[in-house]
Amino acid sequence: NVINSMGFTDYFLIVSDFINFAKKSGIPVGPGRGSSAGSIVSYSLNITDVDPIKYNLMFERFLNPERVSMPDIDIDFCVVRRGEVIDYVNQKYGSDHVAQIVTFGTMAARAAIRDVARAQGISYAEADAAAKLVPATLNMKLDDALRLSKPLKGLYEGSEDMKRLLDTARALEGMPRHASTHAAGVVITNRPVYEYVPLAKNDEVVVTQYPMTTLEELGLLKMDFLGLRNLTVLYDAVKYIKKTVPDFDLKKIPEDDKNVFDMLSAGKTSGVFQMESAGMTGVCVGLKPQAIEEIMAVIALYRPGPMDSIPRFIDCKHHPERIRYKHPLLKDILNVTNGCIVYQEQVIEIFRKLAGFSLGQADLIRRAMSKKKQAEILKERVTFVEGDPKRNIPGAVANGVPKDIANEIYDEIIDFANYAFPKAHAVAYGIVSYQTAYLKYYYPKEYMAALLSSILDSTSKISEYISDCRQNGINVLPPDINESEDGFTVSGSGIRFGLAAVKGIGRHFIKAMVRERERGGSFKTFDDFCRRMYGYDLNKRVLESLIKAGAFDSLGLYRSQLIQVFPTVLDSIAEEKRGNLEGQLDLFGETEEVHEVVLPDIEEYSAKERMLMEKEVTGLYLSGHPMDNYAEEVRKLGAANIGAIMSSFEGGAEIGEFKDNQYVTIAGVVTSIKTKTTKNNSLMAYITIEDSSGSMEMLVFQKVLNEWTGKLLEGTPIIAKGRISVRDEKEPQLLCDSISLLGAAGPASSQIKENTAVPKHEEPVKTSNGGRVLWVKFPSEDCPEYKRLLLIKQMFIGDEIIKIHFTDTKKTLASTCWIHPSLVRELKEMMGENNVAITDKK
């Protein structure tokens, strides 16, 4: 009746139509999102999969009969196939009746400073320094920043240029900066969209020129088509599971599985939707959830504001005798959340049960509280306590609640109403969270393969999840030409690495390779692979990447052998193909002769060299990790897990076991070194080190660098100590005050044997009796780059020759150094490729 009287029947039927299309087409759809899950009509029309009666959800939180506003049904779709649903809507209602929605990026405080500085001719360094003095808090305004940040205030008062910059930025702050397309919003109209609103194009996508809020005020039908990656993960995991359990149905899994909750309680939350951050893991370990309702409550509480209630929530869960209700009428409302106000629906029910508000009236005051409308909050306090006969509200006192207790309850409601979460949303996401946890426990290979396939563009997350697989006894196998597909797949008792995560290999080539395997069977030899795949975008770059990733290892061939012969093999096949095109085919069209590739008799690369190759083409170590040999030593030293440090600061907040300025010890292998000259003309370095869980950048200054001249190089396993530093929007860094080598370790590249093929990116130059000369060209002897070279060279002491030429005086100086790839790369970045060269010694 409410839906009909508000005129929203068409809205529900349209949403139901495209959701049913998605489900019939096998496109994963979320169980619900937001307050729409509180409607039994949504559930009956298959818009949501959440039974609102089972979870005691409220229709009025979704559609309030006392406040006519557009319904808001947000829908989560599989992130890969979301576009198909939008295409369906375009086809069904006409492309001129459907448009996506514009959104305007506005000038935030820091961006306003930087943009204005650019226009006023102020240097980037000065502007950046000023911008970084603005506190890194969500929605921070410049006026508030000037009040809170003393250094910014000092800058404002101490410089006329800075005052002009900040005053102009304050005037422009919040103004539109650029237009883009809303990530999910779509508008559908009865007549062509251009009859209602002006249109524009953003990257060939037709969008309304009015933003979402204006469209809603005009009464246009707006809905959100959201892409949720975890739905794709669940869909792919179920697809893998059905290969061995054909009748598996995710909707039929039990909702009270003790093993699943025990896994979460033990902190094994990596890859579990909404639960995997370090902070959430800590909450799970403390709470030890044993029901979906507890997962829902954690999802609702784990946000700024309500987080303060988490300790009380956990304590009362384990000690129910400590739960205190300000009045017995609250018990039935709050017992499901251990006596804490968690959900918006609980706020509404308190108004209804204690003071006699209708659900619609209660939702109106809840909204007023969340928007901090003080006049309304003050007025409704009297109504809550004493009642309002005009609106037929008896008040709490009339229902037997003492006046002082009623006021205390009202105060608590004000505190929580601003942060309370819609239970309908928590229920829907709690279900998805539980489903991911269930699959991780009972089908770990299938689930982790699907999860890894969903984050192919994030090397750090792949590394994190592969580490989790290994900790749980799941072997992640290297790429293989006879097994790998584009994504990660289940292979026996392990997971096969996906080729789409290998640099330089496109999906078109991978799909062609899979089709060729299905057509002609497995590839039997290296030559067989090259011949069958020739013409399918197979080139030397692709082949080299496959070799370095270990994709041919299963054929029993050395990577060192294949690196030497692959260019010749491809060239000879190309020559044969050209000959065939010129009519040199056998008269009777017989199969062309199979040529056996002659492989050189050389040693295989060392394990360390193979790992370096894998790192080059995948960003990861696949066949092992350089730190594996030092695991016991690292454990005895009590080194912190780098991945745990990084995840403790996800989203810019301290949410894990590690804190800003905490002194820690970390261990890892050096993966990059970048040097910089400080203002006082000393050297500092940005050194990245990596363990099996992640990587972290360290700031290392001259004093520490002096102790490790010529020894601190890429590939060196080290122990580093220092303080965690979290600044602005940057990832955590370590302010390093000491470094020591692990074991008897030296630089990996110095241990490469002579006369073996070497990965191109780490090709070393001989370190004694050198046959090469490093040439570097500088504009003058006074230029800052030359002074920086003198500092950098201290890190690369050796007996090879470096010649330095100055273009202004034509003078050339000679000195000695160790010509290492890190030194050469640093010089090329500083001076440009054309000014750095290595020549044979004359």
C-alpha positions in Angstrom: 0.0 0.0 0.0 2.8 2.4 0.9 4.7 1.6 -2.3 1.5 2.1 -4.4 0.5 5.4 -2.6 4.0 6.8 -3.1 3.9 5.9 -6.8 6.9 3.6 -6.8 5.4 0.5 -8.2 7.2 0.9 -11.6 10.5 1.4 -9.8 10.2 -1.9 -8.0 9.2 -3.7 -11.2 12.0 -2.2 -13.3 14.6 -3.2 -10.6 13.1 -6.7 -10.3 13.2 -7.1 -14.1 16.9 -6.3 -14.6 17.9 -8.3 -11.5 16.0 -11.3 -12.8 17.7 -10.9 -16.1 21.1 -10.9 -14.4 20.3 -14.1 -12.3 18.9 -15.9 -15.4 22.1 -15.0 -17.3 24.3 -16.4 -14.6 25.6 -12.9 -13.5 26.2 -13.0 -9.8 24.0 -10.6 -7.8 24.5 -9.6 -4.2 22.0 -10.7 -1.5 21.1 -7.1 -0.9 22.6 -3.7 -0.1 21.5 -0.9 2.2 18.0 -0.4 3.6 16.2 -2.1 0.7 16.8 -5.5 2.3 14.2 -4.4 5.0 11.4 -4.7 2.5 9.4 -8.0 2.2 8.4 -6.8 -1.3 12.0 -6.6 -2.3 12.5 -10.2 -1.0 9.3 -11.4 -2.8 10.4 -9.9 -6.1 13.9 -11.5 -5.9 15.4 -8.0 -5.6 17.1 -9.2 -2.4 17.9 -12.6 -0.9 17.5 -11.4 2.8 14.4 -12.4 4.7 13.5 -9.2 6.6 11.3 -11.1 9.1 14.0 -13.6 10.0 16.4 -10.7 10.9 13.8 -8.3 12.3 14.4 -5.6 9.7 12.2 -2.5 9.3 10.4 -1.4 6.1 10.2 2.1 7.4 14.0 2.5 7.5 13.7 1.9 3.7 10.5 3.8 2.8 9.0 6.1 5.3 5.2 6.8 4.8 5.6 10.0 6.7 8.4 11.4 4.5 7.9 11.0 0.7 11.4 10.5 -0.8 12.7 8.4 -3.7 13.4 4.8 -2.7 17.1 3.9 -3.0 17.8 0.3 -4.1 21.5 -0.2 -4.6 22.5 -3.5 -6.3 25.8 -5.3 -6.2 26.7 -7.2 -9.4 29.8 -9.2 -10.4 32.4 -6.6 -11.2 33.3 -8.4 -14.4 29.8 -8.6 -15.9 28.1 -5.5 -14.4 28.3 -3.9 -17.8 26.0 -6.6 -19.3 23.2 -5.5 -17.0 23.6 -1.8 -18.0 23.6 -3.0 -21.7 20.3 -4.9 -21.0 18.7 -1.8 -19.5 19.8 0.2 -22.5 18.3 -2.3 -24.9 15.0 -2.7 -23.1 14.2 0.9 -22.4 16.1 2.5 -25.3 19.6 4.1 -25.1 18.0 7.6 -25.3 16.0 6.7 -22.1 19.1 5.7 -20.1 22.1 7.7 -19.0 24.9 7.5 -16.5 25.3 10.3 -14.0 28.0 13.0 -13.8 29.9 13.5 -10.6 32.0 16.6 -9.8 35.4 16.3 -8.2 35.8 19.3 -5.9 38.9 21.0 -4.6 39.8 19.5 -1.2 42.1 21.5 1.1 45.4 20.1 0.0 44.5 20.0 -3.7 43.3 23.7 -3.5 46.7 24.7 -2.1 48.6 22.9 -4.8 46.4 24.2 -7.6 46.5 27.8 -6.5 50.3 27.6 -6.0 50.7 26.5 -9.6 48.6 29.4 -10.8 50.5 31.9 -8.6 54.0 30.7 -9.6 54.9 29.3 -6.2 57.4 26.4 -6.4 56.1 22.8 -6.1 58.4 22.2 -3.1 56.9 25.2 -1.1 53.3 24.3 -2.1 53.9 20.6 -1.2 55.4 21.6 2.2 52.3 23.8 2.9 49.8 21.2 1.8 51.4 18.6 4.0 50.8 20.8 7.1 47.0 20.3 6.6 46.1 17.4 9.0 45.3 14.2 7.1 41.7 13.9 8.4 38.7 13.1 6.3 36.8 16.3 5.1 39.4 18.6 6.7 38.7 22.2 5.8 41.4 24.9 5.5 39.8 27.0 8.2 39.9 24.1 10.6 43.4 23.3 9.5 44.6 26.8 10.3 43.1 26.4 13.8 44.5 22.9 14.4 47.9 23.1 12.8 50.3 25.5 14.5 53.0 25.2 11.8 50.4 26.0 9.1 49.2 29.0 11.1 52.8 30.2 11.5 53.4 29.9 7.7 50.2 31.9 7.1 51.1 34.7 9.5 54.8 34.7 8.6 54.7 35.1 4.9 52.7 37.4 2.7 53.0 35.0 -0.3 51.7 32.1 1.9 48.9 34.2 3.3 47.8 35.1 -0.3 48.1 31.4 -1.3 46.0 30.1 1.6 43.4 32.9 1.4 42.9 32.1 -2.3 42.8 28.4 -1.6 40.1 29.0 1.1 38.0 30.9 -1.4 38.2 28.1 -3.9 38.0 25.2 -1.5 35.0 22.9 -2.2 34.4 24.3 -5.8 34.1 21.8 -8.7 37.5 20.9 -10.1 36.7 18.4 -12.8 33.8 16.2 -14.1 33.8 12.4 -14.2 31.3 9.6 -14.4 29.6 8.3 -11.3 30.9 4.8 -10.6 27.5 3.2 -10.3 24.6 5.7 -10.9 22.2 5.2 -13.8 19.1 7.2 -14.6 16.1 5.7 -16.5 13.4 8.0 -17.8 9.9 7.7 -19.3 10.7 10.0 -22.2 14.1 10.5 -23.7 16.6 11.7 -21.0 17.4 15.0 -22.9 13.8 16.1 -22.4 14.4 16.3 -18.7 18.1 17.2 -18.3 21.0 18.3 -20.4 23.5 15.6 -21.4 27.2 15.5 -22.0 29.9 12.9 -22.9 32.6 11.7 -20.6 35.1 9.4 -22.4 32.3 8.5 -24.9 29.8 7.6 -22.1 26.6 9.7 -22.2 26.1 11.3 -18.8 23.6 13.8 -17.3 25.0 17.2 -16.7 23.2 17.3 -13.3 24.7 15.4 -10.4 22.8 12.7 -8.5 21.3 15.0 -5.8 19.7 17.3 -8.4 18.3 14.4 -10.3 16.6 13.1 -7.1 15.2 16.6 -6.5 13.7 16.5 -10.0 12.0 13.2 -9.2 14.0 11.2 -11.8 14.4 7.4 -11.4 18.0 6.8 -10.2 19.6 3.5 -9.3 23.1 2.2 -8.5 24.6 -0.6 -10.4 27.6 -1.4 -8.2 30.4 -3.8 -9.0 31.5 -6.0 -6.0 34.7 -8.0 -6.6 33.8 -10.6 -3.9 30.7 -11.7 -5.8 33.0 -12.6 -8.8 35.3 -14.5 -6.3 32.3 -16.5 -5.0 31.1 -17.2 -8.5 34.5 -18.4 -9.7 35.1 -20.5 -6.6 31.8 -22.3 -7.0 32.6 -22.9 -10.6 35.8 -24.6 -9.5 34.1 -26.6 -6.7 31.4 -27.9 -9.1 34.2 -29.7 -11.1 34.5 -32.1 -8.2 31.1 -31.6 -6.4 28.6 -31.1 -9.2 25.6 -30.5 -6.9 27.2 -27.9 -4.7 24.9 -24.9 -3.9 26.2 -21.9 -2.1 22.7 -20.9 -0.9 22.3 -24.3 0.9 25.4 -24.1 3.1 24.6 -24.2 6.9 24.7 -20.8 8.6 26.0 -22.1 11.9 29.1 -24.1 11.0 31.4 -24.2 14.1 34.5 -24.9 12.1 34.1 -21.7 10.1 33.6 -19.6 13.2 36.6 -21.3 14.9 38.7 -20.3 11.9 37.7 -16.7 12.2 38.2 -16.8 16.0 41.7 -18.0 15.4 42.5 -14.9 13.3 42.6 -16.8 10.0 40.7 -14.1 8.2 43.0 -13.4 5.1 40.8 -13.2 2.1 37.5 -13.2 4.0 35.2 -10.3 2.9 35.1 -7.4 5.3 37.2 -9.3 7.9 40.8 -9.4 6.7 42.3 -6.1 7.9 44.6 -6.4 10.8 42.1 -4.5 13.0 39.2 -6.7 12.0 41.3 -9.8 12.6 42.0 -8.6 16.1 38.3 -8.0 16.8 37.6 -11.6 15.6 40.2 -13.1 17.9 38.9 -11.1 20.8 35.2 -11.7 20.1 35.4 -15.3 18.9 32.2 -15.1 16.9 29.9 -18.1 16.9 26.9 -16.8 14.8 26.3 -14.7 11.7 24.6 -12.1 13.8 28.0 -11.5 15.5 29.7 -11.0 12.2 27.0 -8.5 11.2 27.5 -6.6 14.4 31.3 -6.4 13.9 30.8 -5.1 10.4 28.5 -2.4 11.8 30.8 -1.5 14.7 34.2 -1.4 12.9 34.0 2.2 11.8 35.2 5.5 13.2 32.9 6.4 16.1 31.3 3.0 17.0 34.7 1.4 17.2 34.9 2.8 20.8 32.1 0.4 21.7 33.9 -2.7 20.5 35.8 -3.4 23.8 32.4 -3.2 25.7 30.7 -5.3 23.0 33.4 -8.1 23.3 33.5 -7.9 27.1 29.7 -8.3 27.5 29.7 -11.2 25.0 32.1 -13.2 27.2 30.6 -11.9 30.5 26.8 -11.6 30.0 26.4 -10.8 33.7 28.1 -7.5 33.0 25.4 -6.3 30.6 23.4 -3.4 32.1 20.2 -2.1 30.7 19.1 1.4 31.7 15.5 0.1 31.7 14.0 -3.4 31.3 12.2 -2.3 28.1 15.6 -2.1 26.4 16.5 -5.8 26.9 14.5 -7.2 24.0 15.9 -4.5 21.7 19.6 -4.7 22.7 20.2 -8.3 23.8 21.2 -9.3 20.3 24.1 -6.8 20.4 25.2 -7.4 24.0 23.5 -4.4 25.4 25.1 -1.9 22.9 23.2 0.3 20.4 24.7 -0.8 17.1 22.0 -0.5 14.4 19.7 2.4 13.2 16.8 -0.1 13.5 17.5 -0.3 17.2 17.3 3.5 17.6 13.9 3.4 15.8 12.6 0.6 18.0 13.7 2.4 21.2 11.6 5.4 20.1 8.7 3.2 19.3 8.7 0.9 22.3 9.7 3.3 25.1 8.0 6.5 24.0 5.3 5.4 21.6 6.5 7.0 18.3 5.3 5.3 15.1 8.1 3.7 13.1 7.8 6.5 10.5 8.0 9.2 13.2 11.0 7.5 14.9 12.9 7.3 11.6 12.4 11.1 11.0 14.0 11.9 14.4 16.8 9.4 13.7 17.6 11.2 10.5 17.5 14.6 12.3 20.0 13.3 14.8 22.3 11.9 12.1 22.3 15.3 10.4 22.9 17.1 13.8 19.8 19.3 13.5 20.0 20.7 17.0 16.7 22.5 17.2 14.8 19.4 16.2 16.9 17.2 18.6 16.1 19.5 21.5 12.4 19.6 20.6 12.1 15.9 20.3 13.8 15.3 23.6 10.7 16.7 25.3 8.5 14.6 23.1 10.5 11.4 23.9 10.3 12.0 27.7 6.9 13.8 28.1 5.0 12.9 24.9 3.1 14.9 22.4 -0.7 14.5 22.4 -1.1 16.3 19.0 0.9 13.5 17.3 -0.5 10.8 19.5 2.9 10.1 21.2 2.5 9.2 24.9 6.2 9.6 25.9 8.5 7.4 27.9 7.3 8.6 31.3 3.8 7.5 30.5 5.2 4.1 29.6 6.7 3.7 33.1 10.3 5.0 32.4 11.5 7.4 35.1 12.2 10.9 33.8 16.0 10.9 34.6 16.4 7.4 33.0 14.5 8.6 29.9 16.8 11.6 29.5 19.9 9.3 30.0 18.6 7.0 27.2 18.0 9.9 25.0 21.5 11.2 25.5 22.9 7.7 24.6 20.7 7.7 21.5 22.1 11.1 20.4 25.7 9.7 20.7 25.0 6.6 18.7 22.4 7.9 16.1 25.2 9.8 14.3 27.2 6.6 13.8 24.6 3.8 13.9 24.6 1.5 10.9 21.6 0.2 8.9 21.1 -3.4 10.1 19.8 -4.4 6.6 23.1 -3.6 5.1 25.1 -5.3 7.8 22.9 -8.5 7.3 23.5 -8.5 3.6 27.3 -8.0 3.9 27.4 -10.4 6.8 26.0 -13.2 4.7 28.6 -12.5 1.9 31.3 -12.5 4.6 30.2 -15.8 6.0 30.0 -17.4 2.6 33.6 -16.4 1.8 34.7 -17.8 5.2 32.9 -21.0 4.6 34.5 -21.6 1.2 37.9 -20.7 2.5 37.6 -23.3 5.2 36.0 -26.2 3.3 37.3 -25.5 -0.3 40.5 -23.5 0.3 42.2 -24.3 -3.0 39.1 -23.4 -5.1 38.5 -20.2 -3.0 42.0 -19.0 -3.0 42.4 -19.6 -6.7 39.3 -17.5 -7.4 40.5 -14.8 -4.9 44.0 -14.6 -6.5 42.4 -14.3 -10.0 40.4 -11.3 -8.8 43.5 -9.2 -7.9 45.8 -9.9 -10.9 46.8 -6.2 -11.0 47.9 -6.0 -7.4 51.3 -7.7 -6.9 51.2 -6.9 -3.2 47.9 -8.6 -2.6 48.9 -11.6 -4.7 52.1 -11.9 -2.5 50.0 -11.6 0.7 47.5 -14.3 -0.4 50.2 -16.7 -1.8 51.9 -16.3 1.6 48.6 -17.3 3.3 48.3 -20.3 0.9 51.7 -21.6 1.9 51.0 -21.1 5.6 47.9 -23.3 5.2 49.7 -26.0 3.2 48.6 -25.0 -0.3 51.4 -25.1 -2.8 51.2 -22.3 -5.4 52.7 -23.8 -8.5 54.6 -21.7 -11.1 53.1 -21.0 -14.5 53.0 -23.9 -16.9 52.4 -23.9 -20.7 50.3 -27.1 -20.4 48.2 -26.2 -17.3 48.0 -22.4 -16.8 45.1 -20.3 -17.9 44.7 -16.5 -17.6 43.7 -16.7 -14.0 44.8 -18.9 -11.1 43.4 -22.4 -11.3 43.2 -25.5 -9.1 45.9 -28.1 -10.0 45.9 -31.3 -8.0 46.6 -30.4 -4.4 47.8 -26.9 -5.3 47.0 -23.8 -7.2 48.5 -23.0 -10.6 49.8 -19.5 -11.2 47.7 -17.5 -13.7 49.5 -16.3 -16.9 47.7 -12.9 -16.9 49.8 -12.0 -13.9 53.0 -12.4 -16.0 54.3 -9.2 -17.5 54.1 -8.9 -21.3 51.6 -11.7 -21.8 48.1 -10.6 -23.0 44.8 -12.4 -22.5 44.3 -12.8 -26.2 47.5 -14.9 -26.4 46.6 -16.9 -23.3 43.1 -17.8 -24.6 44.6 -18.8 -28.0 47.1 -21.0 -26.1 44.3 -22.7 -24.1 42.3 -23.3 -27.3 45.4 -24.8 -29.0 45.9 -27.2 -26.1 42.2 -28.3 -26.3 42.6 -28.8 -30.1 46.0 -30.4 -30.4 46.7 -31.7 -26.9 49.6 -30.8 -24.6 52.7 -29.1 -25.9 55.4 -31.8 -26.1 58.6 -29.8 -26.7 59.8 -26.2 -26.8 59.8 -26.4 -30.6 56.3 -27.8 -30.6 55.0 -24.9 -28.6 56.7 -22.3 -30.7 55.5 -23.8 -34.0 51.9 -24.3 -32.8 51.6 -20.9 -31.2 53.4 -19.0 -34.0 50.9 -16.5 -35.5 49.0 -16.1 -32.2 50.9 -13.0 -31.0 53.9 -15.1 -30.0 56.9 -12.9 -30.1 60.4 -12.8 -28.4 59.1 -10.7 -25.5 56.3 -13.1 -24.7 58.5 -16.1 -25.0 61.2 -14.6 -22.8 58.7 -13.8 -20.1 57.3 -17.4 -20.2 60.9 -18.8 -19.9 61.8 -16.5 -17.0 58.5 -17.3 -15.2 59.3 -21.0 -15.4 56.5 -21.9 -17.7 58.7 -24.5 -19.6 60.3 -26.1 -16.5 57.9 -29.1 -16.6 59.4 -30.0 -20.0 62.7 -30.8 -18.2 64.6 -27.9 -19.9 66.9 -25.5 -18.3 65.9 -21.8 -18.4 69.5 -21.0 -19.1 69.4 -23.1 -22.3 66.1 -21.7 -23.5 67.2 -18.1 -22.9 70.2 -18.7 -25.3 68.2 -20.4 -28.1 64.7 -18.8 -28.1 65.6 -15.9 -30.5 67.1 -18.3 -33.0 64.2 -20.7 -32.8 61.6 -18.0 -33.4 63.7 -16.6 -36.3 64.0 -20.0 -38.0 60.3 -20.6 -37.7 59.6 -17.2 -39.2 61.9 -18.0 -42.1 60.2 -21.3 -42.7 56.7 -19.6 -42.7 57.9 -17.1 -45.2 59.3 -19.9 -47.4 56.0 -21.7 -47.3 54.1 -18.6 -48.3 56.4 -18.3 -51.3 55.2 -21.7 -52.6 58.0 -23.9 -51.2 55.5 -26.4 -49.7 55.8 -30.1 -50.3 54.0 -31.0 -53.6 51.6 -33.4 -51.8 51.1 -31.1 -48.7 52.8 -33.5 -46.3 53.3 -32.4 -42.7 56.4 -30.2 -42.4 59.4 -31.8 -40.8 59.7 -31.4 -37.1 63.0 -29.8 -36.1 64.6 -30.8 -32.8 66.1 -27.7 -31.1 69.8 -28.2 -30.2 70.3 -26.9 -26.7 73.7 -25.7 -25.4 75.5 -27.8 -22.8 75.5 -25.2 -20.0 74.6 -25.2 -16.3 71.2 -24.1 -15.1 70.8 -20.8 -13.3 71.2 -20.9 -9.5 68.0 -21.0 -7.4 68.7 -17.3 -6.5 69.0 -16.3 -10.2 65.8 -18.2 -11.1 64.0 -16.3 -8.3 65.3 -13.0 -9.6 63.9 -13.9 -13.1 60.5 -14.7 -11.6 60.5 -11.4 -9.7 61.3 -9.6 -12.9 58.4 -10.9 -14.9 55.7 -11.4 -12.2 56.8 -9.1 -9.4 57.0 -12.2 -7.1 59.3 -15.0 -6.2 57.6 -18.2 -7.2 60.0 -21.1 -6.8 60.9 -19.9 -3.3 61.9 -16.7 -1.6 65.4 -15.4 -0.9 64.5 -15.2 2.8 63.6 -18.9 3.1 67.2 -19.8 4.1 67.1 -17.3 6.9 63.7 -18.2 8.4 65.1 -19.7 11.7 67.5 -16.8 12.2 64.8 -14.2 11.5 62.5 -16.0 14.0 65.2 -16.0 16.7 65.8 -12.3 16.1 62.1 -11.6 16.7 61.7 -9.7 13.4 58.2 -8.3 12.7 56.2 -9.4 9.7 56.4 -6.6 7.1 52.9 -7.5 5.7 51.5 -7.1 9.2 53.1 -3.7 9.6 51.7 -2.4 6.3 48.2 -3.7 7.0 48.2 -2.1 10.4 47.9 1.3 8.6 45.3 0.4 5.9 43.2 3.4 5.0 45.5 5.8 6.8 44.4 4.7 10.3 46.2 2.7 13.0 44.1 -0.4 13.0 46.5 -3.2 13.8 49.2 -4.2 16.3 51.8 -1.7 15.0 51.7 2.0 15.7 53.3 5.1 14.3 56.8 5.8 15.9 57.0 2.2 17.2 60.5 0.8 17.3 60.7 -2.5 15.3 63.1 -5.0 13.8 62.4 -6.2 10.2 64.2 -8.7 8.0 64.1 -8.9 4.2 66.0 -8.9 1.0 66.9 -5.5 -0.6 64.9 -5.0 -3.8 65.7 -1.4 -4.7 68.0 1.4 -3.7 67.5 5.1 -4.6 69.8 7.8 -3.3 69.2 11.4 -2.8 71.4 14.4 -1.7 70.1 16.2 1.4 70.2 20.0 1.9 73.4 19.8 4.0 75.0 17.9 1.1 75.0 14.5 2.7 73.7 11.3 1.2 70.5 9.5 2.1 68.9 6.4 0.5 65.4 5.1 0.0 65.9 1.3 0.3 63.0 -1.1 -0.2 63.3 -4.5 1.5 60.9 -7.4 1.1 60.0 -10.6 3.1 57.6 -13.3 2.0 54.6 -11.2 3.3 55.3 -7.8 1.7 57.7 -4.9 1.2 58.5 -1.7 3.0 60.5 1.4 2.2 63.3 2.5 4.6 64.9 5.9 4.9 68.6 5.4 5.5 70.9 8.3 6.3 74.6 8.9 5.7 75.8 7.6 9.1 74.3 4.1 8.5 75.2 4.1 4.8 78.9 4.8 5.6 79.0 1.5 7.6 77.9 -0.4 4.5 79.9 1.2 1.7 79.9 -1.2 -1.3 78.0 -3.9 0.5 74.4 -2.8 0.6 73.1 -3.9 -2.8 70.0 -5.3 -4.4 69.6 -9.0 -3.5 71.3 -8.6 -0.1 69.4 -10.2 2.9 69.5 -7.8 5.8 68.2 -7.1 9.3 67.1 -3.5 9.9 66.0 -1.7 13.0 64.2 1.7 13.3 61.0 3.5 14.0 57.8 3.2 11.9 57.0 6.6 10.3 53.5 7.3 8.9 53.2 10.7 7.1 50.4 12.2 5.0 48.9 9.8 2.5 52.2 7.8 2.1 52.5 4.1 3.1 54.4 3.4 6.3 58.2 3.8 6.1 61.0 2.7 8.5 63.4 5.4 9.8 66.4 3.1 9.9 69.1 3.5 12.5 71.0 0.2 12.1 71.5 -2.5 9.5 73.2 -5.9 9.7 73.7 -8.7 7.2 71.8 -11.9 7.7 74.0 -15.0 8.1 77.1 -14.8 5.9 75.1 -13.1 3.2 76.5 -10.9 0.5 74.9 -9.3 -2.5 73.1 -11.8 -4.6 74.5 -10.4 -7.9 78.1 -10.9 -6.7 77.5 -14.6 -6.3 76.5 -15.2 -10.0 78.9 -17.6 -11.6 81.1 -16.8 -14.6 80.2 -18.2 -18.0 76.5 -18.7 -17.2 73.6 -16.9 -18.9 72.3 -14.1 -16.6 69.0 -12.3 -16.5 69.3 -9.1 -18.5 68.1 -6.8 -15.7 70.8 -8.0 -13.3 73.7 -8.5 -15.7 76.8 -7.9 -13.6 80.0 -6.3 -14.8 83.3 -8.0 -13.8 84.5 -6.8 -10.4 88.2 -7.4 -10.9 90.7 -6.7 -13.7 87.7 -5.0 -15.3 87.5 -4.9 -19.1 84.9 -2.1 -19.2 84.8 1.6 -18.5 81.8 3.5 -17.2 81.5 6.9 -18.9 79.3 9.7 -17.4 78.8 13.2 -18.9 78.1 16.2 -16.7 77.5 19.8 -17.8 80.1 21.2 -15.4 82.2 20.4 -12.4 80.1 22.7 -10.3 76.7 21.0 -11.1 74.8 19.4 -8.2 74.6 16.1 -10.0 78.4 15.7 -10.0 78.5 16.4 -6.3 75.8 13.8 -5.8 77.9 11.3 -7.8 80.8 11.8 -5.5 78.5 10.8 -2.6 76.9 7.8 -4.4 80.3 6.5 -5.5 81.2 5.9 -1.9 78.7 3.1 -1.9 80.3 1.3 -4.8 84.0 1.0 -4.0 85.9 -1.2 -6.6 88.8 -1.3 -9.0 87.0 -0.7 -12.2 87.4 2.5 -14.2 84.9 5.4 -14.3 85.5 8.4 -16.5 83.7 11.7 -15.9 83.5 14.2 -18.8 82.5 17.9 -18.3 81.0 19.4 -21.4 81.8 23.1 -20.5 85.6 22.6 -20.1 86.0 19.4 -22.2 87.9 18.0 -19.2 87.8 14.3 -18.4 88.6 12.8 -14.9 89.3 9.2 -14.2 88.6 7.3 -11.0 87.7 3.8 -9.8 84.4 2.2 -8.6 82.4 -1.0 -8.7 80.3 -0.9 -11.9 77.2 -2.4 -10.5 73.7 -2.4 -12.2 72.3 -0.3 -9.2 75.0 2.4 -9.8 74.4 2.5 -13.6 70.6 2.6 -13.2 71.0 5.5 -10.6 73.2 7.5 -12.9 70.9 7.0 -15.9 67.9 8.2 -13.9 69.9 11.2 -12.8 71.6 12.2 -16.0 69.5 10.5 -18.7 70.3 7.5 -20.9 72.4 9.5 -23.4 74.8 10.7 -20.8 75.8 7.3 -19.3 77.6 4.5 -21.2 79.7 1.4 -20.7 82.5 0.7 -23.2 85.2 -1.9 -23.6 88.5 -0.9 -22.1 90.9 0.2 -24.8 
